Amino acid sequence: MTYVTMTGESSGTQPARGARERVLDAAERTATEVGMAKLRVGQVAALAGVSRQTVYNEFGDKFGLAEAVAVRVADRLIDAIEVELARHPSLPESVASGMALALRVAAEQPLVQLTLARKDDDDMIALLTTDAAAVIEAATRRLVQIGGKLWPEVAPDDHLLIADLATRLTISHLVCSTDAPEQAAGKFATWVRALLASRGYPF
């Protein structure tokens, strides 16, 4: 039996156009309806119009698929954050506004809500805790790119430091919120302002 993979590796045939995105669409839609714990790879494959083996070839297993969905959700969130960041000329003010927005929007995202509800024994809370590396790395990478574009005078290492901590703190506050979004973001902005001042940046 010939399977077509979404990475271009197949037995003489070309991968279906947009197959990876169709699988992610199907997985996100299904997970939103029934929860990630009840998601079945076979069901996702059927909805996406690909073979089950194709899904396994691309994502490895169900957790790999869930991880890819989580990264995709985070990427869409950062699209909104990028617009917010660009509204403020001051980096500390921009960081405060961007993090507050991230906390508000993420808390309302259906999959995030399901994950934080922890109603299933095998839920995917690990994607925001012990196995959050993929989400953290993807979000940090994009934030560094955005920061470098908006504030090129800031050193790449400082953008990396700010972006990495912003991502980790945002996830931490989602999992265990003790402050309102604006309060949490304001505390982080105070640290960013102090860091930039210590480096001699004019913010």
Beta strands, then each sheet from edge to edge (+ up, - down):
end
